[in-house]
Amino acid sequence: MQDENIKDCATGKVAIEQKQTRQSNFELLRIVCMLFIVFYHLLFFFIAEVDDSILYRALYIPLHIAVLCFVLISGYFNIKPSMKGVVKLFLPLIAYYFPLTLMEFFMGQGG
């Protein structure tokens, strides 16, 4: 068994390495959400036509919630509670969202 204490050669101080425990219940929920996302894409982009039927809405809502749940779980475990972590989360969002929104706005105006 390895020692959890690590000695810094430069300062001579001992740092304790913290192991992150896996939370299998969230991992299982993430896996289920992944399967729902695959089913969501298969169903609505390849198998069925988009319409306003009750069956479509009954399937769309839970499958779309799985997408949101997957994003929230992944974001919760990947962000560090610091300003740098928040910037790392929002920088890709800004880099992708705003140009795509502008493209949609201008293409919608011209078409």
N, CA, C and O atoms as CSV, one atom per row, in Angstrom:
chain,resi,resn,atom,element,x,y,z
A,1,MET,N,N,0.843,-1.178,0.000
A,1,MET,CA,C,0.000,0.000,0.000
A,1,MET,C,C,0.883,1.235,0.000
A,1,MET,O,O,1.841,1.320,0.769
A,2,GLN,N,N,0.562,2.195,-0.863
A,2,GLN,CA,C,1.380,3.382,-0.969
A,2,GLN,C,C,1.050,4.365,0.137
A,2,GLN,O,O,-0.075,4.434,0.632
A,3,ASP,N,N,2.068,5.121,0.504
A,3,ASP,CA,C,1.884,6.133,1.518
A,3,ASP,C,C,1.145,7.324,0.909
A,3,ASP,O,O,1.493,7.783,-0.179
A,4,GLU,N,N,0.139,7.815,1.600
A,4,GLU,CA,C,-0.638,8.934,1.086
A,4,GLU,C,C,0.071,10.261,1.308
A,4,GLU,O,O,-0.301,11.260,0.693
A,5,ASN,N,N,1.074,10.297,2.162
A,5,ASN,CA,C,1.816,11.526,2.412
A,5,ASN,C,C,2.917,11.663,1.370
A,5,ASN,O,O,3.660,10.716,1.114
A,6,ILE,N,N,3.018,12.850,0.769
A,6,ILE,CA,C,4.030,13.125,-0.232
A,6,ILE,C,C,4.884,14.270,0.265
A,6,ILE,O,O,4.362,15.323,0.633
A,7,LYS,N,N,6.197,14.075,0.280
A,7,LYS,CA,C,7.109,15.093,0.777
A,7,LYS,C,C,7.603,15.918,-0.402
A,7,LYS,O,O,8.094,15.377,-1.393
A,8,ASP,N,N,7.465,17.238,-0.280
A,8,ASP,CA,C,7.955,18.158,-1.287
A,8,ASP,C,C,9.452,18.344,-1.072
A,8,ASP,O,O,9.883,18.751,0.006
A,9,CYS,N,N,10.234,18.047,-2.090
A,9,CYS,CA,C,11.686,18.104,-1.956
A,9,CYS,C,C,12.193,19.530,-1.744
A,9,CYS,O,O,13.169,19.740,-1.024
A,10,ALA,N,N,11.535,20.512,-2.370
A,10,ALA,CA,C,12.023,21.884,-2.286
A,10,ALA,C,C,11.783,22.483,-0.903
A,10,ALA,O,O,12.663,23.149,-0.358
A,11,THR,N,N,10.617,22.255,-0.337
A,11,THR,CA,C,10.285,22.890,0.941
A,11,THR,C,C,10.433,21.955,2.121
A,11,THR,O,O,10.564,22.415,3.255
A,12,GLY,N,N,10.417,20.658,1.885
A,12,GLY,CA,C,10.512,19.701,2.972
A,12,GLY,C,C,9.196,19.487,3.691
A,12,GLY,O,O,9.145,18.768,4.689
A,13,LYS,N,N,8.114,20.111,3.192
A,13,LYS,CA,C,6.805,19.958,3.817
A,13,LYS,C,C,6.124,18.698,3.300
A,13,LYS,O,O,6.382,18.237,2.188
A,14,VAL,N,N,5.263,18.163,4.126
A,14,VAL,CA,C,4.527,16.965,3.754
A,14,VAL,C,C,3.109,17.367,3.370
A,14,VAL,O,O,2.402,18.013,4.144
A,15,ALA,N,N,2.706,16.980,2.178
A,15,ALA,CA,C,1.345,17.256,1.720
A,15,ALA,C,C,0.564,15.950,1.724
A,15,ALA,O,O,1.098,14.892,1.393
A,16,ILE,N,N,-0.674,16.035,2.094
A,16,ILE,CA,C,-1.529,14.849,2.111
A,16,ILE,C,C,-2.327,14.824,0.819
A,16,ILE,O,O,-3.044,15.767,0.485
A,17,GLU,N,N,-2.180,13.722,0.106
A,17,GLU,CA,C,-2.903,13.552,-1.147
A,17,GLU,C,C,-4.296,13.036,-0.836
A,17,GLU,O,O,-4.455,12.019,-0.162
A,18,GLN,N,N,-5.296,13.734,-1.325
A,18,GLN,CA,C,-6.684,13.324,-1.069
A,18,GLN,C,C,-7.191,12.531,-2.265
A,18,GLN,O,O,-7.116,12.983,-3.408
A,19,LYS,N,N,-7.698,11.362,-1.985
A,19,LYS,CA,C,-8.274,10.541,-3.042
A,19,LYS,C,C,-9.756,10.872,-3.159
A,19,LYS,O,O,-10.474,10.990,-2.165
A,20,GLN,N,N,-10.181,11.013,-4.390
A,20,GLN,CA,C,-11.585,11.313,-4.628
A,20,GLN,C,C,-12.345,10.002,-4.744
A,20,GLN,O,O,-12.005,9.148,-5.563
A,21,THR,N,N,-13.362,9.846,-3.931
A,21,THR,CA,C,-14.144,8.621,-3.977
A,21,THR,C,C,-15.176,8.711,-5.097
A,21,THR,O,O,-15.766,9.766,-5.332
A,22,ARG,N,N,-15.381,7.610,-5.770
A,22,ARG,CA,C,-16.375,7.571,-6.835
A,22,ARG,C,C,-17.756,7.399,-6.229
A,22,ARG,O,O,-17.945,6.622,-5.293
A,23,GLN,N,N,-18.684,8.108,-6.754
A,23,GLN,CA,C,-20.062,7.998,-6.302
A,23,GLN,C,C,-20.814,7.202,-7.367
A,23,GLN,O,O,-21.264,7.747,-8.376
A,24,SER,N,N,-20.936,5.908,-7.116
A,24,SER,CA,C,-21.459,5.003,-8.134
A,24,SER,C,C,-22.922,5.277,-8.484
A,24,SER,O,O,-23.351,4.979,-9.599
A,25,ASN,N,N,-23.688,5.835,-7.562
A,25,ASN,CA,C,-25.080,6.133,-7.892
A,25,ASN,C,C,-25.172,7.213,-8.971
A,25,ASN,O,O,-26.025,7.137,-9.855
A,26,PHE,N,N,-24.291,8.220,-8.899
A,26,PHE,CA,C,-24.285,9.252,-9.935
A,26,PHE,C,C,-23.704,8.711,-11.243
A,26,PHE,O,O,-24.144,9.096,-12.327
A,27,GLU,N,N,-22.728,7.829,-11.141
A,27,GLU,CA,C,-22.161,7.210,-12.339
A,27,GLU,C,C,-23.224,6.380,-13.060
A,27,GLU,O,O,-23.310,6.416,-14.288
A,28,LEU,N,N,-24.021,5.643,-12.315
A,28,LEU,CA,C,-25.087,4.848,-12.907
A,28,LEU,C,C,-26.133,5.756,-13.569
A,28,LEU,O,O,-26.602,5.471,-14.670
A,29,LEU,N,N,-26.486,6.834,-12.897
A,29,LEU,CA,C,-27.447,7.772,-13.478
A,29,LEU,C,C,-26.891,8.390,-14.755
A,29,LEU,O,O,-27.630,8.596,-15.717
A,30,ARG,N,N,-25.596,8.687,-14.769
A,30,ARG,CA,C,-24.963,9.218,-15.977
A,30,ARG,C,C,-25.005,8.212,-17.111
A,30,ARG,O,O,-25.246,8.592,-18.257
A,31,ILE,N,N,-24.778,6.947,-16.825
A,31,ILE,CA,C,-24.821,5.903,-17.856
A,31,ILE,C,C,-26.235,5.759,-18.417
A,31,ILE,O,O,-26.416,5.627,-19.628
A,32,VAL,N,N,-27.231,5.786,-17.538
A,32,VAL,CA,C,-28.625,5.716,-17.990
A,32,VAL,C,C,-28.961,6.926,-18.853
A,32,VAL,O,O,-29.634,6.801,-19.877
A,33,CYS,N,N,-28.493,8.088,-18.437
A,33,CYS,CA,C,-28.722,9.298,-19.236
A,33,CYS,C,C,-28.053,9.191,-20.602
A,33,CYS,O,O,-28.619,9.630,-21.604
A,34,MET,N,N,-26.852,8.611,-20.652
A,34,MET,CA,C,-26.170,8.416,-21.940
A,34,MET,C,C,-26.997,7.539,-22.867
A,34,MET,O,O,-27.132,7.833,-24.055
A,35,LEU,N,N,-27.548,6.467,-22.324
A,35,LEU,CA,C,-28.386,5.576,-23.137
A,35,LEU,C,C,-29.637,6.301,-23.628
A,35,LEU,O,O,-30.052,6.131,-24.774
A,36,PHE,N,N,-30.231,7.108,-22.755
A,36,PHE,CA,C,-31.404,7.891,-23.162
A,36,PHE,C,C,-31.040,8.895,-24.252
A,36,PHE,O,O,-31.832,9.135,-25.163
A,37,ILE,N,N,-29.849,9.481,-24.165
A,37,ILE,CA,C,-29.423,10.450,-25.181
A,37,ILE,C,C,-29.242,9.753,-26.528
A,37,ILE,O,O,-29.643,10.290,-27.560
A,38,VAL,N,N,-28.650,8.579,-26.526
A,38,VAL,CA,C,-28.495,7.818,-27.774
A,38,VAL,C,C,-29.871,7.478,-28.344
A,38,VAL,O,O,-30.102,7.631,-29.543
A,39,PHE,N,N,-30.782,7.017,-27.490
A,39,PHE,CA,C,-32.139,6.695,-27.929
A,39,PHE,C,C,-32.847,7.947,-28.451
A,39,PHE,O,O,-33.562,7.891,-29.451
A,40,TYR,N,N,-32.644,9.061,-27.776
A,40,TYR,CA,C,-33.225,10.351,-28.180
A,40,TYR,C,C,-32.786,10.703,-29.600
A,40,TYR,O,O,-33.614,11.059,-30.439
A,41,HIS,N,N,-31.482,10.604,-29.867
A,41,HIS,CA,C,-30.993,10.948,-31.194
A,41,HIS,C,C,-31.459,9.961,-32.252
A,41,HIS,O,O,-31.813,10.356,-33.363
A,42,LEU,N,N,-31.460,8.699,-31.917
A,42,LEU,CA,C,-31.932,7.713,-32.882
A,42,LEU,C,C,-33.406,7.907,-33.209
A,42,LEU,O,O,-33.803,7.884,-34.374
A,43,LEU,N,N,-34.196,8.096,-32.192
A,43,LEU,CA,C,-35.636,8.208,-32.384
A,43,LEU,C,C,-36.033,9.463,-33.144
A,43,LEU,O,O,-36.800,9.390,-34.104
A,44,PHE,N,N,-35.520,10.609,-32.727
A,44,PHE,CA,C,-36.015,11.867,-33.282
A,44,PHE,C,C,-35.271,12.352,-34.516
A,44,PHE,O,O,-35.763,13.226,-35.228
A,45,PHE,N,N,-34.096,11.800,-34.778
A,45,PHE,CA,C,-33.378,12.261,-35.959
A,45,PHE,C,C,-33.299,11.213,-37.059
A,45,PHE,O,O,-32.983,11.547,-38.201
A,46,PHE,N,N,-33.578,9.963,-36.742
A,46,PHE,CA,C,-33.460,8.930,-37.764
A,46,PHE,C,C,-34.714,8.091,-37.949
A,46,PHE,O,O,-34.976,7.636,-39.062
A,47,ILE,N,N,-35.491,7.872,-36.909
A,47,ILE,CA,C,-36.604,6.930,-36.990
A,47,ILE,C,C,-37.941,7.634,-37.213
A,47,ILE,O,O,-38.659,7.316,-38.161
A,48,ALA,N,N,-38.276,8.583,-36.350
A,48,ALA,CA,C,-39.614,9.184,-36.383
A,48,ALA,C,C,-39.571,10.615,-36.899
A,48,ALA,O,O,-38.574,11.322,-36.746
A,49,GLU,N,N,-40.659,11.019,-37.503
A,49,GLU,CA,C,-40.812,12.412,-37.902
A,49,GLU,C,C,-41.252,13.235,-36.703
A,49,GLU,O,O,-41.952,12.752,-35.813
A,50,VAL,N,N,-40.827,14.480,-36.703
A,50,VAL,CA,C,-41.223,15.377,-35.618
A,50,VAL,C,C,-42.647,15.839,-35.891
A,50,VAL,O,O,-42.933,16.429,-36.933
A,51,ASP,N,N,-43.519,15.567,-34.956
A,51,ASP,CA,C,-44.890,16.044,-35.069
A,51,ASP,C,C,-45.365,16.464,-33.686
A,51,ASP,O,O,-44.592,16.444,-32.728
A,52,ASP,N,N,-46.606,16.834,-33.584
A,52,ASP,CA,C,-47.131,17.339,-32.316
A,52,ASP,C,C,-48.065,16.331,-31.652
A,52,ASP,O,O,-49.010,16.717,-30.965
A,53,SER,N,N,-47.804,15.048,-31.855
A,53,SER,CA,C,-48.669,14.032,-31.275
A,53,SER,C,C,-48.368,13.832,-29.795
A,53,SER,O,O,-47.340,14.280,-29.286
A,54,ILE,N,N,-49.271,13.160,-29.127
A,54,ILE,CA,C,-49.112,12.894,-27.695
A,54,ILE,C,C,-47.937,11.948,-27.455
A,54,ILE,O,O,-47.193,12.118,-26.490
A,55,LEU,N,N,-47.768,10.954,-28.326
A,55,LEU,CA,C,-46.656,10.019,-28.183
A,55,LEU,C,C,-45.313,10.742,-28.310
A,55,LEU,O,O,-44.388,10.491,-27.538
A,56,TYR,N,N,-45.219,11.627,-29.279
A,56,TYR,CA,C,-43.986,12.393,-29.463
A,56,TYR,C,C,-43.662,13.196,-28.207
A,56,TYR,O,O,-42.530,13.166,-27.724
A,57,ARG,N,N,-44.636,13.902,-27.686
A,57,ARG,CA,C,-44.399,14.711,-26.477
A,57,ARG,C,C,-44.115,13.842,-25.266
A,57,ARG,O,O,-43.314,14.219,-24.411
A,58,ALA,N,N,-44.765,12.670,-25.176
A,58,ALA,CA,C,-44.546,11.772,-24.041
A,58,ALA,C,C,-43.127,11.214,-24.048
A,58,ALA,O,O,-42.557,10.973,-22.984
A,59,LEU,N,N,-42.554,11.007,-25.217
A,59,LEU,CA,C,-41.175,10.534,-25.298
A,59,LEU,C,C,-40.163,11.681,-25.227
A,59,LEU,O,O,-39.087,11.534,-24.648
A,60,TYR,N,N,-40.512,12.803,-25.811
A,60,TYR,CA,C,-39.577,13.918,-25.909
A,60,TYR,C,C,-39.204,14.472,-24.541
A,60,TYR,O,O,-38.028,14.728,-24.282
A,61,ILE,N,N,-40.163,14.658,-23.678
A,61,ILE,CA,C,-39.908,15.306,-22.387
A,61,ILE,C,C,-38.938,14.492,-21.519
A,61,ILE,O,O,-37.937,15.056,-21.078
A,62,PRO,N,N,-39.177,13.198,-21.247
A,62,PRO,CA,C,-38.209,12.473,-20.414
A,62,PRO,C,C,-36.838,12.319,-21.069
A,62,PRO,O,O,-35.815,12.359,-20.384
A,63,LEU,N,N,-36.811,12.144,-22.390
A,63,LEU,CA,C,-35.526,11.993,-23.060
A,63,LEU,C,C,-34.749,13.308,-23.063
A,63,LEU,O,O,-33.524,13.309,-22.946
A,64,HIS,N,N,-35.450,14.406,-23.194
A,64,HIS,CA,C,-34.782,15.711,-23.145
A,64,HIS,C,C,-34.302,16.019,-21.727
A,64,HIS,O,O,-33.256,16.645,-21.556
A,65,ILE,N,N,-35.035,15.599,-20.728
A,65,ILE,CA,C,-34.603,15.775,-19.338
A,65,ILE,C,C,-33.324,14.978,-19.085
A,65,ILE,O,O,-32.475,15.411,-18.306
A,66,ALA,N,N,-33.176,13.825,-19.729
A,66,ALA,CA,C,-31.947,13.029,-19.588
A,66,ALA,C,C,-30.735,13.791,-20.110
A,66,ALA,O,O,-29.648,13.688,-19.541
A,67,VAL,N,N,-30.913,14.555,-21.190
A,67,VAL,CA,C,-29.822,15.372,-21.714
A,67,VAL,C,C,-29.410,16.414,-20.687
A,67,VAL,O,O,-28.221,16.583,-20.417
A,68,LEU,N,N,-30.370,17.105,-20.120
A,68,LEU,CA,C,-30.077,18.133,-19.118
A,68,LEU,C,C,-29.449,17.528,-17.867
A,68,LEU,O,O,-28.526,18.102,-17.288
A,69,CYS,N,N,-29.948,16.378,-17.459
A,69,CYS,CA,C,-29.414,15.690,-16.283
A,69,CYS,C,C,-27.961,15.278,-16.508
A,69,CYS,O,O,-27.129,15.428,-15.612
A,70,PHE,N,N,-27.652,14.764,-17.692
A,70,PHE,CA,C,-26.279,14.371,-18.013
A,70,PHE,C,C,-25.344,15.575,-17.952
A,70,PHE,O,O,-24.249,15.482,-17.398
A,71,VAL,N,N,-25.764,16.684,-18.508
A,71,VAL,CA,C,-24.937,17.895,-18.494
A,71,VAL,C,C,-24.720,18.382,-17.066
A,71,VAL,O,O,-23.605,18.754,-16.702
A,72,LEU,N,N,-25.765,18.382,-16.264
A,72,LEU,CA,C,-25.632,18.845,-14.876
A,72,LEU,C,C,-24.712,17.941,-14.058
A,72,LEU,O,O,-23.880,18.436,-13.299
A,73,ILE,N,N,-24.851,16.635,-14.202
A,73,ILE,CA,C,-24.002,15.711,-13.445
A,73,ILE,C,C,-22.547,15.854,-13.887
A,73,ILE,O,O,-21.644,15.907,-13.052
A,74,SER,N,N,-22.323,15.916,-15.192
A,74,SER,CA,C,-20.953,16.051,-15.696
A,74,SER,C,C,-20.339,17.369,-15.243
A,74,SER,O,O,-19.177,17.406,-14.836
A,75,GLY,N,N,-21.095,18.425,-15.311
A,75,GLY,CA,C,-20.588,19.726,-14.884
A,75,GLY,C,C,-20.312,19.788,-13.400
A,75,GLY,O,O,-19.340,20.414,-12.977
A,76,TYR,N,N,-21.147,19.150,-12.604
A,76,TYR,CA,C,-20.978,19.171,-11.150
A,76,TYR,C,C,-19.669,18.503,-10.740
A,76,TYR,O,O,-18.970,18.998,-9.856
A,77,PHE,N,N,-19.335,17.387,-11.376
A,77,PHE,CA,C,-18.133,16.660,-10.987
A,77,PHE,C,C,-16.871,17.179,-11.666
A,77,PHE,O,O,-15.768,16.849,-11.231
A,78,ASN,N,N,-17.000,17.976,-12.714
A,78,ASN,CA,C,-15.816,18.447,-13.426
A,78,ASN,C,C,-15.401,19.865,-13.090
A,78,ASN,O,O,-14.309,20.283,-13.477
A,79,ILE,N,N,-16.221,20.611,-12.393
A,79,ILE,CA,C,-15.872,21.992,-12.082
A,79,ILE,C,C,-15.265,22.065,-10.690
A,79,ILE,O,O,-15.708,21.397,-9.756
A,80,LYS,N,N,-14.256,22.882,-10.584
A,80,LYS,CA,C,-13.643,23.147,-9.291
A,80,LYS,C,C,-14.262,24.424,-8.742
A,80,LYS,O,O,-14.492,25.368,-9.497
A,81,PRO,N,N,-14.536,24.472,-7.443
A,81,PRO,CA,C,-15.185,25.671,-6.884
A,81,PRO,C,C,-14.197,26.837,-6.767
A,81,PRO,O,O,-13.754,27.185,-5.673
A,82,SER,N,N,-13.866,27.425,-7.909
A,82,SER,CA,C,-12.982,28.578,-7.927
A,82,SER,C,C,-13.344,29.435,-9.130
A,82,SER,O,O,-14.134,29.031,-9.984
A,83,MET,N,N,-12.765,30.602,-9.183
A,83,MET,CA,C,-13.034,31.497,-10.309
A,83,MET,C,C,-12.494,30.892,-11.611
A,83,MET,O,O,-13.109,31.031,-12.669
A,84,LYS,N,N,-11.354,30.228,-11.525
A,84,LYS,CA,C,-10.777,29.580,-12.697
A,84,LYS,C,C,-11.692,28.460,-13.211
A,84,LYS,O,O,-11.826,28.272,-14.420
A,85,GLY,N,N,-12.317,27.719,-12.291
A,85,GLY,CA,C,-13.243,26.666,-12.683
A,85,GLY,C,C,-14.476,27.213,-13.378
A,85,GLY,O,O,-14.964,26.625,-14.343
A,86,VAL,N,N,-14.982,28.339,-12.890
A,86,VAL,CA,C,-16.154,28.962,-13.502
A,86,VAL,C,C,-15.806,29.472,-14.892
A,86,VAL,O,O,-16.595,29.328,-15.827
A,87,VAL,N,N,-14.620,30.069,-15.030
A,87,VAL,CA,C,-14.184,30.559,-16.337
A,87,VAL,C,C,-14.033,29.392,-17.313
A,87,VAL,O,O,-14.429,29.499,-18.474
A,88,LYS,N,N,-13.461,28.273,-16.846
A,88,LYS,CA,C,-13.300,27.101,-17.708
A,88,LYS,C,C,-14.648,26.530,-18.129
A,88,LYS,O,O,-14.753,25.916,-19.191
A,89,LEU,N,N,-15.677,26.722,-17.315
A,89,LEU,CA,C,-17.008,26.233,-17.658
A,89,LEU,C,C,-17.688,27.142,-18.676
A,89,LEU,O,O,-18.293,26.662,-19.635
A,90,PHE,N,N,-17.590,28.458,-18.470
A,90,PHE,CA,C,-18.330,29.393,-19.310
A,90,PHE,C,C,-17.601,29.822,-20.577
A,90,PHE,O,O,-18.247,30.283,-21.518
A,91,LEU,N,N,-16.291,29.688,-20.633
A,91,LEU,CA,C,-15.555,30.096,-21.826
A,91,LEU,C,C,-15.969,29.300,-23.062
A,91,LEU,O,O,-16.213,29.914,-24.102
A,92,PRO,N,N,-16.063,27.962,-23.010
A,92,PRO,CA,C,-16.555,27.240,-24.195
A,92,PRO,C,C,-18.007,27.587,-24.526
A,92,PRO,O,O,-18.388,27.633,-25.695
A,93,LEU,N,N,-18.798,27.826,-23.510
A,93,LEU,CA,C,-20.193,28.203,-23.738
A,93,LEU,C,C,-20.270,29.493,-24.534
A,93,LEU,O,O,-21.021,29.586,-25.506
A,94,ILE,N,N,-19.495,30.485,-24.122
A,94,ILE,CA,C,-19.485,31.766,-24.816
A,94,ILE,C,C,-18.907,31.613,-26.216
A,94,ILE,O,O,-19.410,32.207,-27.170
A,95,ALA,N,N,-17.846,30.813,-26.337
A,95,ALA,CA,C,-17.188,30.645,-27.632
A,95,ALA,C,C,-18.097,29.977,-28.659
A,95,ALA,O,O,-17.993,30.275,-29.849
A,96,TYR,N,N,-18.976,29.092,-28.236
A,96,TYR,CA,C,-19.868,28.398,-29.163
A,96,TYR,C,C,-21.252,29.037,-29.253
A,96,TYR,O,O,-21.824,29.137,-30.338
A,97,TYR,N,N,-21.774,29.459,-28.137
A,97,TYR,CA,C,-23.172,29.893,-28.105
A,97,TYR,C,C,-23.390,31.202,-28.852
A,97,TYR,O,O,-24.305,31.303,-29.669
A,98,PHE,N,N,-22.568,32.195,-28.583
A,98,PHE,CA,C,-22.808,33.510,-29.177
A,98,PHE,C,C,-22.626,33.526,-30.701
A,98,PHE,O,O,-23.474,34.088,-31.395
A,99,PRO,N,N,-21.569,32.940,-31.246
A,99,PRO,CA,C,-21.497,32.922,-32.720
A,99,PRO,C,C,-22.646,32.146,-33.365
A,99,PRO,O,O,-23.167,32.559,-34.401
A,100,LEU,N,N,-23.041,31.033,-32.763
A,100,LEU,CA,C,-24.153,30.271,-33.324
A,100,LEU,C,C,-25.464,31.041,-33.223
A,100,LEU,O,O,-26.297,30.981,-34.128
A,101,THR,N,N,-25.645,31.758,-32.129
A,101,THR,CA,C,-26.850,32.572,-31.970
A,101,THR,C,C,-26.879,33.696,-32.993
A,101,THR,O,O,-27.924,33.981,-33.579
A,102,LEU,N,N,-25.736,34.333,-33.209
A,102,LEU,CA,C,-25.675,35.398,-34.218
A,102,LEU,C,C,-25.940,34.845,-35.613
A,102,LEU,O,O,-26.655,35.467,-36.398
A,103,MET,N,N,-25.373,33.684,-35.930
A,103,MET,CA,C,-25.628,33.070,-37.235
A,103,MET,C,C,-27.112,32.755,-37.417
A,103,MET,O,O,-27.686,33.007,-38.477
A,104,GLU,N,N,-27.720,32.203,-36.375
A,104,GLU,CA,C,-29.145,31.884,-36.462
A,104,GLU,C,C,-29.974,33.148,-36.635
A,104,GLU,O,O,-30.939,33.162,-37.399
A,105,PHE,N,N,-29.601,34.202,-35.931
A,105,PHE,CA,C,-30.337,35.469,-36.020
A,105,PHE,C,C,-30.259,36.046,-37.425
A,105,PHE,O,O,-31.274,36.418,-38.013
A,106,PHE,N,N,-29.039,36.115,-37.957
A,106,PHE,CA,C,-28.878,36.723,-39.278
A,106,PHE,C,C,-29.395,35.834,-40.398
A,106,PHE,O,O,-29.889,36.349,-41.401
A,107,MET,N,N,-29.300,34.535,-40.261
A,107,MET,CA,C,-29.838,33.640,-41.284
A,107,MET,C,C,-31.356,33.624,-41.248
A,107,MET,O,O,-32.006,33.481,-42.283
A,108,GLY,N,N,-31.922,33.771,-40.052
A,108,GLY,CA,C,-33.375,33.828,-39.934
A,108,GLY,C,C,-33.927,35.108,-40.519
A,108,GLY,O,O,-35.036,35.118,-41.053
A,109,GLN,N,N,-33.172,36.184,-40.426
A,109,GLN,CA,C,-33.602,37.473,-40.974
A,109,GLN,C,C,-33.567,37.464,-42.503
A,109,GLN,O,O,-34.434,38.041,-43.159
A,110,GLY,N,N,-32.552,36.800,-43.058
A,110,GLY,CA,C,-32.389,36.811,-44.508
A,110,GLY,C,C,-33.249,35.791,-45.216
A,110,GLY,O,O,-33.532,35.947,-46.403
A,111,GLY,N,N,-33.677,34.739,-44.512
A,111,GLY,CA,C,-34.382,33.652,-45.173
A,111,GLY,C,C,-35.835,33.833,-45.098
A,111,GLY,O,O,-36.588,33.003,-45.607
